[in-house]
């Protein structure tokens, strides 16, 4: 979690000089706090949320959702969060309109429900990536300006020491960046 906070801080620093902070999109299994670890260790159901984080004024976002090899969970439903309007679809490009200027620091914009089987491989992942029309994850601020998020947001499925080094494990900057491509 400390590593994620450092990456978020590094990405956000250049935009702190703007008048309005549009924030960024992340994945979380929790609606009220950031949790990027998805457990598929036993059969059941789970939800993953696309969350808007660190905004002090946003009205919309655009993204595409991807599941990578090793994820054996089956998507059984998806829907915009209450108060949101979704246009498009997860596989080919989704735009979510917030219906108002949202000034909260953390709020879910979309929910994806899965049937889990306990068979996803360790270190597989889910990702929110660039909307095909914009070639980026796009966030719209309350004044109509757009910011393109330069990296993908990742949730790791069944992490272990090989994909999520602990505090004493060694890693390289390239390996950390690879998690967010």
Phi, psi and omega in degrees: 000324178297320179299316179298319180297320178294319179294315179299318180296318181295321181289326186277339185306314182298330184271357181291346180274352180280161182291326182233133182265106183285343178082198181209166178261141176221168172255146178208148174267006183231138181277346186244348176208157184286123176216107187260017180250122179255124178263121171238069184255345180207157177299145179164202177233152178209154176243144175238136184247138166273122188239140173266128188234146172061040179252146169238024175161097180219152180235347182193166174208158180223136184199176172229145183250137182225146174244134185257159181310141182104338177277117180248018175281148181252125177291123182247356179179159175201151180195153175292152176294158179306135179088357180254151175241128181252138177234131181098200177217164186299323187282329184248355178133126184238135170242132180243124179258132187272351180068354177197167176284112181269126181244016178281158179274345184202117176206140178286142176244340182206143180240136178237123183257140182232148163265124179257152182239354182078023186237003178293142181285151176301144176069016169282170184204162174250152185212139166261121184233192185298135171291131185302326181294323185257350184057029178196165166280125185247135176238134180254129179275176186289348178259009177091357177283153179242146176235131177265123179282122190278004183215164178272155175259134188236142167240129183269132179263127179051059181293150171220188186296339181281337180245345183223078184303140176285182185298335180255356180281148180273153177205172176238160178299322179299321179292320177295314179299326181298331178293340187245022177267000000 
